[in-house]
């Protein structure tokens, strides 16, 4: 079985070295490899590793140990450190030192254990790591949220770079010249892998299936299975049968809306309601759609994009577009839509770029809580980037063929942006003044940080 290297491993090493005293919470969708990478990290970097899964027998056993450690009868001596005692009862190898790590998986299944996070952070020398695929559940009132006691990381599906690592081509990707000065066959090699990645995405099981079988069709079938299991597991957290059915209806509806609303919508819930509403099931409400969408968002299945109105970065309307958090999932639902193949390919490419901008917004190297697109003079710009490094505005257009973005050109002319990036699949790259063309598969190499990038 192919071992997929993940970039988050370096962040985990840094967290251990920093020894912040906080519990590390790893967020991420189901089946992105959280359990695997944390177990690998723990085994390779700690003397003692204790694993507790709150949906398996180990979780039930740990709760029993907590009961024993916390039990107290009048006249008996209280256990001074009941949680320490519970861990000793659970695993005799436990020692409270910095070389011990306790990994609690699927912690959302126990409000009681989740509410101990503050004690884990403040009363132990040992390190604690917790994960959950459905951490949206912890917003319920019985969960105590330990503000200030958590460090948080997010593990996403494999990025294109990580996919290339698995293919043995990451070094070539890093060496390619952004402006066309590498060999044509080298660009074509990365482009062919990009086209595969856009069809299957980055879920580890999907990527492994592809490399073991070299079959895109079998990999896409694995995507469908992951979605089916996600919906099935999510239904456990919803009480109403209509809300359960709504989960299955909404994901294809989101794909339809992505294709339909190029200029975005200030009320995405209203637009989804129009798509999924059925007069025979009029109990479906905007509130139930809102709850389901919040669930998808907190489960890292979908993300939002905000709108810059008339090219003014200080006039932003949040949450005006949806995108999927994995291009394979995007392809799966977009292909259900019945849209023209060219429109589907264009939206998948756009979703690919969105995910890179999402990373930059999360690290605050570009403005916005989410990526941003823009409207200007009745036109639409795919993405609007305000760099927080050089404070310049960039227009980003995802294009096919020889198409040029009229809105981007107008915004450059009117001084709304300083530069334009055209991201295309059929180019090796080039620049002309303040207009730069980059192969779309090299999007992750764009930093939006130096004017000299385009002074060629």
C-alpha positions as CSV (number, residue, x, y, z in Angstrom):
1,X,0.0,0.0,0.0
2,X,1.4,3.4,-1.0
3,X,2.4,5.6,1.9
4,X,1.1,9.2,1.2
5,X,3.3,11.9,2.7
6,X,1.4,14.8,4.2
7,X,2.7,18.3,4.6
8,X,1.0,18.7,8.0
9,X,3.7,16.4,9.5
10,X,6.1,19.2,9.6
11,X,3.6,21.4,11.5
12,X,3.1,18.6,14.0
13,X,6.8,18.4,14.6
14,X,6.9,22.2,15.2
15,X,3.9,21.9,17.6
16,X,5.7,19.3,19.7
17,X,8.9,21.4,19.7
18,X,7.0,24.6,20.8
19,X,5.4,22.7,23.7
20,X,2.7,25.4,24.1
21,X,0.9,23.5,26.9
22,X,-2.3,23.5,24.8
23,X,-4.3,20.6,23.5
24,X,-3.9,20.2,19.7
25,X,-7.2,19.9,17.9
26,X,-7.0,18.5,14.3
27,X,-10.0,19.4,12.2
28,X,-10.9,18.0,8.8
29,X,-13.5,16.1,6.9
30,X,-14.1,12.4,7.3
31,X,-11.4,10.1,5.7
32,X,-8.8,12.8,5.0
33,X,-6.3,10.7,7.0
34,X,-6.3,12.4,10.4
35,X,-6.0,9.1,12.4
36,X,-3.3,7.8,10.2
37,X,-1.0,10.8,10.2
38,X,-1.4,11.5,13.9
39,X,-0.7,7.9,14.8
40,X,2.4,7.9,12.6
41,X,3.6,11.2,14.1
42,X,2.9,9.9,17.7
43,X,4.7,6.6,17.2
44,X,7.7,8.2,15.6
45,X,8.2,11.1,18.0
46,X,7.1,10.1,21.5
47,X,8.2,7.4,24.0
48,X,4.7,6.6,25.1
49,X,1.6,6.7,22.8
50,X,-1.9,6.2,24.1
51,X,-4.9,6.0,21.7
52,X,-8.5,6.4,22.7
53,X,-11.3,6.3,20.1
54,X,-14.6,7.6,21.5
55,X,-16.7,5.5,19.0
56,X,-14.9,2.3,19.7
57,X,-14.4,0.0,22.7
58,X,-11.4,2.0,23.9
59,X,-13.6,5.1,24.4
60,X,-16.1,3.1,26.5
61,X,-13.2,1.7,28.5
62,X,-11.8,5.1,29.2
63,X,-15.2,6.4,30.4
64,X,-15.4,3.5,32.8
65,X,-11.9,4.3,34.1
66,X,-13.1,7.9,34.6
67,X,-16.1,6.6,36.6
68,X,-13.9,4.6,38.8
69,X,-11.3,7.4,39.3
70,X,-14.0,10.1,40.1
71,X,-16.2,7.8,42.3
72,X,-16.2,9.0,45.9
73,X,-18.2,7.9,48.9
74,X,-18.4,9.8,52.2
75,X,-15.6,8.8,54.5
76,X,-13.4,7.8,51.6
77,X,-10.3,9.7,50.5
78,X,-10.8,11.6,47.3
79,X,-8.4,10.8,44.4
80,X,-6.2,13.9,44.1
81,X,-5.9,13.7,40.3
82,X,-8.8,11.7,39.0
83,X,-8.1,12.2,35.3
84,X,-4.5,11.1,35.8
85,X,-5.7,8.1,37.7
86,X,-8.2,7.3,34.9
87,X,-5.4,7.3,32.4
88,X,-3.3,5.1,34.7
89,X,-6.2,2.6,34.9
90,X,-6.7,2.8,31.2
91,X,-3.1,2.2,30.2
92,X,-0.4,1.1,32.6
93,X,2.3,2.7,30.4
94,X,1.0,6.2,31.1
95,X,3.4,8.6,32.6
96,X,2.8,12.3,32.9
97,X,5.8,13.6,30.9
98,X,6.4,15.5,27.7
99,X,7.4,12.3,26.0
100,X,3.8,10.9,26.4
101,X,1.1,11.7,23.9
102,X,-2.6,10.9,24.3
103,X,-4.5,10.9,21.1
104,X,-8.3,11.0,21.6
105,X,-10.1,10.3,18.3
106,X,-13.7,11.3,17.4
107,X,-13.9,13.3,20.6
108,X,-17.2,14.9,19.5
109,X,-19.0,11.6,20.6
110,X,-18.5,12.5,24.3
111,X,-19.5,15.8,25.7
112,X,-18.0,14.6,29.0
113,X,-14.5,14.0,27.6
114,X,-14.6,17.1,25.3
115,X,-15.4,19.2,28.4
116,X,-12.1,17.9,30.0
117,X,-10.0,19.7,27.4
118,X,-9.1,22.5,29.8
119,X,-7.9,20.0,32.4
120,X,-5.9,18.2,29.7
121,X,-4.2,21.5,28.8
122,X,-3.6,22.9,32.3
123,X,-3.0,19.9,34.6
124,X,-0.7,17.7,32.5
125,X,2.9,17.6,31.2
126,X,1.8,15.0,28.7
127,X,0.7,16.2,25.3
128,X,-2.9,15.7,24.1
129,X,-4.2,15.6,20.5
130,X,-7.9,15.3,19.7
131,X,-9.7,14.9,16.4
132,X,-13.3,14.6,15.1
133,X,-14.8,14.4,11.7
134,X,-18.0,15.9,12.9
135,X,-16.9,18.6,15.3
136,X,-20.0,20.6,14.4
137,X,-21.7,18.6,17.1
138,X,-19.7,20.4,19.8
139,X,-21.6,23.6,19.3
140,X,-24.4,22.0,21.3
141,X,-24.9,23.5,24.8
142,X,-23.6,20.5,26.8
143,X,-20.1,20.9,25.3
144,X,-17.8,23.2,27.2
145,X,-15.6,25.1,24.7
146,X,-12.2,25.7,26.1
147,X,-11.2,29.0,24.7
148,X,-7.5,29.7,25.0
149,X,-6.6,26.0,25.7
150,X,-6.5,24.8,22.1
151,X,-4.1,24.9,19.2
152,X,-5.9,24.1,16.0
153,X,-4.7,22.6,12.7
154,X,-6.8,21.5,9.7
155,X,-6.0,18.5,7.6
156,X,-7.5,18.7,4.2
157,X,-7.6,16.2,1.4
158,X,-4.3,15.9,-0.5
159,X,-3.3,19.1,-2.2
160,X,-2.1,18.9,-5.8
161,X,1.5,19.1,-4.5
162,X,0.9,16.2,-2.2
163,X,-0.7,14.3,-5.1
164,X,2.4,15.0,-7.2
165,X,4.6,13.8,-4.3
166,X,2.8,10.5,-4.5
167,X,3.4,10.4,-8.2
168,X,7.1,11.2,-7.7
169,X,6.8,14.6,-9.6
170,X,6.8,17.2,-6.9
171,X,10.4,18.2,-7.5
172,X,9.6,18.8,-11.2
173,X,6.6,20.9,-10.2
174,X,8.8,23.1,-8.0
175,X,11.4,23.5,-10.7
176,X,9.0,24.6,-13.5
177,X,9.5,28.2,-14.6
178,X,6.2,30.2,-14.1
179,X,6.8,32.1,-17.3
180,X,7.5,29.3,-19.9
181,X,11.3,28.9,-19.7
182,X,11.2,25.2,-18.9
183,X,10.9,22.4,-21.4
184,X,7.5,22.0,-23.0
185,X,7.4,18.2,-22.2
186,X,7.9,19.0,-18.5
187,X,4.9,21.3,-18.5
188,X,2.8,18.7,-20.3
189,X,3.8,16.0,-17.8
190,X,2.5,18.1,-14.8
191,X,-0.6,19.2,-16.9
192,X,-1.5,15.5,-17.5
193,X,-1.4,14.8,-13.8
194,X,-3.4,18.0,-13.1
195,X,-6.1,16.7,-15.4
196,X,-6.3,13.4,-13.4
197,X,-6.3,15.3,-10.1
198,X,-9.2,17.4,-11.2
199,X,-11.3,14.3,-11.9
200,X,-10.5,12.4,-8.7
201,X,-9.5,15.0,-6.1
202,X,-7.3,14.3,-3.0
203,X,-9.1,11.9,-0.6
204,X,-6.3,9.5,0.4
205,X,-8.4,6.4,-0.3
206,X,-9.2,7.8,-3.8
207,X,-5.6,8.7,-4.5
208,X,-4.4,5.2,-3.4
209,X,-7.0,3.6,-5.6
210,X,-5.9,5.6,-8.6
211,X,-2.2,4.8,-8.2
212,X,-2.9,1.1,-7.5
213,X,-5.2,0.6,-10.5
214,X,-4.4,3.6,-12.8
215,X,-8.1,3.8,-13.3
216,X,-9.8,7.2,-13.0
217,X,-13.2,5.5,-13.1
218,X,-12.4,3.3,-10.1
219,X,-11.1,6.3,-8.2
220,X,-14.3,8.3,-9.0
221,X,-16.3,5.3,-7.7
222,X,-14.4,5.6,-4.4
223,X,-15.3,9.3,-4.3
224,X,-19.0,8.3,-4.5
225,X,-18.5,5.8,-1.7
226,X,-16.9,8.4,0.6
227,X,-19.8,10.8,-0.1
228,X,-22.4,8.0,0.6
229,X,-20.8,7.2,4.0
230,X,-20.5,10.9,4.9
231,X,-24.2,11.4,4.3
232,X,-25.1,8.2,6.1
233,X,-23.0,9.1,9.2
234,X,-24.3,12.7,9.2
235,X,-27.8,11.5,9.5
236,X,-27.1,10.2,13.0
237,X,-26.9,13.8,14.1
238,X,-30.3,14.9,12.7
239,X,-33.6,13.9,14.3
240,X,-36.1,14.7,11.5
241,X,-36.4,12.3,8.6
242,X,-36.9,15.3,6.2
243,X,-33.7,16.9,7.4
244,X,-31.9,13.5,6.7
245,X,-33.3,13.4,3.2
246,X,-32.3,17.1,2.7
247,X,-28.6,16.2,3.2
248,X,-28.7,14.1,0.0
249,X,-30.6,16.8,-2.0
250,X,-28.4,19.7,-1.0
251,X,-25.0,18.7,-2.3
252,X,-26.2,18.3,-6.0
253,X,-28.1,21.6,-5.5
254,X,-25.0,23.4,-4.4
255,X,-23.2,22.2,-7.6
256,X,-26.2,23.5,-9.7
257,X,-26.0,26.9,-7.9
258,X,-22.2,27.1,-8.5
259,X,-22.9,26.9,-12.3
260,X,-25.9,29.2,-12.2
261,X,-24.9,32.1,-10.0
262,X,-21.7,33.5,-11.6
263,X,-22.3,36.9,-9.9
264,X,-23.1,35.2,-6.6
265,X,-26.0,35.7,-4.3
266,X,-26.4,37.6,-1.1
267,X,-28.9,34.9,0.0
268,X,-27.6,31.5,-0.9
269,X,-30.1,29.7,1.3
270,X,-33.0,31.3,-0.6
271,X,-31.5,30.2,-3.9
272,X,-31.0,26.6,-2.6
273,X,-34.6,26.6,-1.3
274,X,-35.8,27.4,-4.8
275,X,-33.9,24.3,-6.1
276,X,-34.8,21.7,-3.5
277,X,-38.3,22.9,-2.5
278,X,-41.1,20.4,-3.4
279,X,-44.7,21.3,-2.8
280,X,-45.3,17.8,-1.6
281,X,-42.8,18.2,1.2
282,X,-43.5,21.7,2.3
283,X,-42.1,21.1,5.7
284,X,-38.7,21.9,4.3
285,X,-37.8,25.4,5.5
286,X,-35.0,27.8,5.0
287,X,-34.0,27.1,8.6
288,X,-33.6,23.4,8.0
289,X,-31.5,24.2,4.8
290,X,-29.4,26.7,6.9
291,X,-28.8,24.0,9.5
292,X,-27.7,21.4,6.9
293,X,-25.4,23.9,5.1
294,X,-23.8,24.8,8.5
295,X,-23.2,21.1,9.0
296,X,-21.5,20.7,5.6
297,X,-19.4,23.8,6.3
298,X,-18.3,22.6,9.8
299,X,-17.6,19.1,8.4
300,X,-15.2,20.7,5.8
301,X,-17.3,19.6,2.8
302,X,-18.1,23.1,1.4
303,X,-16.6,26.6,1.7
304,X,-17.7,30.1,1.0
305,X,-16.5,32.9,-1.2
306,X,-17.3,36.6,-0.5
307,X,-18.0,39.3,-3.0
308,X,-16.1,42.6,-3.5
309,X,-18.7,45.1,-4.7
310,X,-17.6,47.3,-7.5
311,X,-14.0,46.4,-7.0
312,X,-13.9,48.1,-3.5
313,X,-12.1,45.9,-1.0
314,X,-13.8,47.8,1.9
315,X,-17.2,46.9,0.5
316,X,-17.5,43.1,0.8
317,X,-20.6,41.0,1.0
318,X,-19.7,37.7,2.7
319,X,-20.8,34.2,1.7
320,X,-22.1,34.8,-1.8
321,X,-20.8,31.7,-3.5
322,X,-20.2,28.1,-2.6
323,X,-17.3,25.9,-3.5
324,X,-16.4,22.3,-2.5
325,X,-13.4,21.6,-0.3
326,X,-12.2,18.9,-2.6
327,X,-12.1,19.0,-6.4
328,X,-13.0,15.4,-6.8
329,X,-16.2,16.0,-4.8
330,X,-16.8,19.1,-6.9
331,X,-16.4,17.0,-10.1
332,X,-18.7,14.3,-8.7
333,X,-21.6,16.6,-8.2
334,X,-21.0,19.0,-11.1
335,X,-21.1,16.0,-13.4
336,X,-24.6,15.3,-12.1
337,X,-25.9,18.7,-13.2
338,X,-26.4,18.0,-16.9
339,X,-24.4,21.1,-17.8
340,X,-22.1,21.3,-20.8
341,X,-18.7,19.6,-20.3
342,X,-16.9,22.9,-21.0
343,X,-18.9,24.6,-18.2
344,X,-18.2,21.7,-15.8
345,X,-14.5,21.8,-16.6
346,X,-14.4,25.6,-16.1
347,X,-16.0,25.3,-12.7
348,X,-13.7,22.5,-11.6
349,X,-10.7,24.6,-12.6
350,X,-12.2,27.6,-10.6
351,X,-12.8,25.3,-7.6
352,X,-9.1,24.3,-7.8
353,X,-8.0,27.9,-7.7
354,X,-10.4,28.7,-4.9
355,X,-8.8,26.1,-2.6
356,X,-5.4,27.7,-3.0
357,X,-6.8,31.1,-2.2
358,X,-8.6,29.6,0.8
359,X,-5.2,28.5,2.2
360,X,-3.8,32.0,1.8
361,X,-6.9,33.7,3.4
362,X,-6.5,31.3,6.4
363,X,-2.9,32.3,6.8
364,X,-3.8,36.0,6.4
365,X,-1.4,36.5,3.5
366,X,-4.4,37.8,1.5
367,X,-7.4,39.8,2.7
368,X,-10.7,38.3,3.7
369,X,-12.0,35.6,6.0
370,X,-12.6,33.6,2.8
371,X,-11.5,34.0,-0.8
372,X,-13.2,36.8,-2.7
373,X,-14.5,37.4,-6.2
374,X,-15.7,40.8,-7.5
375,X,-18.3,42.6,-9.5
376,X,-17.6,45.7,-11.5
377,X,-19.6,47.7,-14.0
378,X,-22.0,44.8,-14.6
379,X,-19.1,42.4,-15.1
380,X,-17.8,39.6,-12.9
381,X,-14.2,38.8,-11.9
382,X,-13.4,35.2,-10.9
383,X,-11.3,36.1,-7.9
384,X,-10.1,39.4,-6.3
385,X,-6.9,39.2,-4.2
386,X,-5.7,41.9,-1.9
387,X,-2.2,41.0,-0.8
388,X,-1.4,41.7,2.9
389,X,2.3,41.5,2.0
390,X,2.6,44.2,-0.7
391,X,-1.0,45.6,-0.3
392,X,-1.6,45.4,-4.1
393,X,-4.8,44.3,-5.6
394,X,-4.8,41.5,-8.1
395,X,-7.4,40.3,-10.6
396,X,-7.4,36.6,-11.1
397,X,-9.2,35.0,-14.1
398,X,-9.5,31.3,-14.6
399,X,-9.7,31.0,-18.4
400,X,-9.7,28.4,-21.2
401,X,-8.5,28.8,-24.7
402,X,-7.8,32.4,-25.8
403,X,-10.5,34.0,-23.8
404,X,-9.6,37.2,-22.1
405,X,-11.4,38.7,-19.1
406,X,-13.0,42.0,-20.1
407,X,-13.9,42.8,-16.5
408,X,-10.3,42.3,-15.4
409,X,-9.0,44.5,-18.2
410,X,-11.4,47.2,-17.2
411,X,-10.5,47.0,-13.6
412,X,-6.8,47.3,-14.5
413,X,-7.5,50.3,-16.7
414,X,-9.5,52.0,-14.0
415,X,-7.0,51.4,-11.3
416,X,-9.1,49.0,-9.3
417,X,-6.3,46.3,-9.5
418,X,-2.6,46.7,-10.1
419,X,-2.1,43.4,-11.9
420,X,-4.0,40.6,-13.7
421,X,-3.2,36.9,-13.4
422,X,-4.7,34.7,-16.2
423,X,-4.7,31.1,-15.1
424,X,-4.9,28.8,-18.1
425,X,-4.5,25.1,-18.9
426,X,-3.1,25.6,-22.4
427,X,-0.2,27.9,-21.6
428,X,3.4,27.6,-20.4
429,X,3.2,31.1,-19.0
430,X,4.4,34.5,-19.9
431,X,4.0,38.2,-18.9
432,X,3.3,41.5,-20.6
433,X,3.6,44.5,-18.4
434,X,1.1,44.1,-15.6
435,X,-0.6,41.1,-17.2
436,X,0.7,37.7,-16.3
437,X,-0.3,34.3,-17.7
438,X,0.4,31.3,-15.6
439,X,-0.4,27.6,-16.1
440,X,-3.3,26.8,-13.9
441,X,-1.6,23.8,-12.4
442,X,1.1,26.1,-11.0
443,X,-1.5,28.2,-9.0
444,X,0.1,27.1,-5.8
445,X,3.3,28.7,-6.7
446,X,1.8,32.2,-6.9
447,X,2.5,34.3,-3.8
448,X,1.1,37.7,-4.6
449,X,4.0,39.2,-2.8
450,X,6.6,40.7,-5.1
451,X,6.3,43.2,-8.0
452,X,9.4,41.6,-9.5
453,X,7.3,38.5,-10.2
454,X,6.0,40.2,-13.3
455,X,8.9,42.6,-14.2
456,X,10.1,40.2,-17.0
